[in-house]
Amino acid sequence: MDRPDPREIDKKARRTIIQASFARETEVFIEIEDLKTEPLHVHHLYGVKDLDFAHADAALDEPVSVEFVLDHKDKDLRLGGTLQTSVKYKCARCLRESSRRLATSFDLLYMPQPSPSVDQEIELKYDDMQIGFYDGVRFDVDLMVLEQIELALPMKFICQEACKGLCVNCGADLNESPCLCKASDIDSRLAVLREFRKKMDQ
């Protein structure tokens, strides 16, 4: 997809993208009734504090850049675009702080929240697409961006595949140097934990 130049978005399209001040610094959404027949090109840069990103193991490390094109048929929305940012986290093995670039693309369909009677029909019709729902009045761009960040995160944060982690007995960082613990020094009560950790790291 060609990246749109935000300067080329016409004034009518700009009015469709609303930024309002609420509890956080800005809230970005799109008024559905203001959409035109032509695709809407959006490029937005979120500051680190602009999004309510809350994750137990990670935090935003730099602004979030999102670009997408929105097409619509009535109130059915089709969004295709890209998202880029960076997150900081603690390695699950050695507990060192690290950062990771996130870059993801998306192709999404959003529809007004259906009644229970049409759920099955929608599932069959769009079985191969990622479908989301919204209230049919305005589209919450912030929520979509947060969902894409969450989906781009790894299941487990590690600084590198070869990370050796910490000694389960003395806590030494095994990436720096081997510890002085011998296999016989390890508390037998930790043996089960050690084996479980090995399985988790595989």
C-alpha angles and dihedrals in degrees: 000000000000112000110240120229106237089215089064095059106112121237094254091055091048091056089055091063108071125196113191132178116242136139091320122046097267139000117204121204140148123235107225095206089058095056116117128213093258120077117272115232115207131187117172134168115206120203116231091257096043095084129061092232108165120174128157094222106028145040134193111270100186140008119298116239116200128179126177145151118229121206122178143191108199101311097336108108128203117195127186124173151098139274130201133183142122131247131201121216146156116259111249090222108040100015093230117147113248139162132226133196116235120202121165140161127213141195109191141172121208124189135180111272104276129220115253091254094066099041094097093048091053092048092054095043096050101027094137098047135079105248128194131177133222137175095269092239105076134000118233106222092182092059093049091050092049091051092051092050091051091049091051094054118101120246089241129021115227127163093224137348091248094053109138095199126206130321106258090217107044101012095236118157103249091198090070099046141325113278123235095244117120123213089251091055094063113104108250089224088066095051093090090049091050092052091047090051092051090054092048091051094052 
